[in-house]
Amino acid sequence: MEVKKNISSSNTPSFFSKEMIITKKSLNENQLKFTYQKQLISDLDNKHKEWSKSINGKF
């Protein structure tokens, strides 16, 4: 099966790989994973700050 790509304008910047096609579903799933991971890191950073305050208060 041959995949043909139509480009409406030759002046369009090419910032996507010509060999790789990513589906919208895959892109959305990856975005959700990234958002979830970013939230986990933020939560961990907040917990670390809380723990360091409680440890510093004990000494």
N, C-alpha and C positions, 0 to 999 in steps of 0.2 A: 504494500500500500504506500503510495507516494503522498507526501504532505507538501502542499504548495503554499507559499507565503506571499501574500499581496501587501505591498507597502504603498500607502496612498501618496506619499511624497518622498522624493529622494533626499530632501533636506531634514527628514525626521532623524533625530539623534538615535544611534543604535546603542542602547545600554543593556540589552538583553542578549544572551548567548544565541547564536544562530543554530546551534546544534541541540539545544535543550528547550523543551517546552514544559512549563509548569502549569498545571490546571488551577483554576480559581479555587477549587475545593482544597487542594493541597496547600496553596498559598494561605488561605484562611486558617487551616489547621495549624500551620507553622506559626502564624501570627498569634493564635490563641495560646500555643505552647510558650512562645516567647513572652507574652504578657503574663502568663502564670508564673514562669520562672523569675521574671522581673519582680513580681509581687512577693515571691518567696524570699528573694534576696533582700528586699526592703524590710520584710518582717524579721528576717534574721538580723539585719543591721539594728533595728529597733530593740530587739531582745538583747543583743550584745551591749547596747548602751545602757539598758536597764540593769543587766547583770553587773556591768562595771561600776555603776553607781552603788549597787547594794554591796559589792565587795569592798569598794573604797570606803564605804560608811562603817564597815566592821573593823577596819584597822586603824 
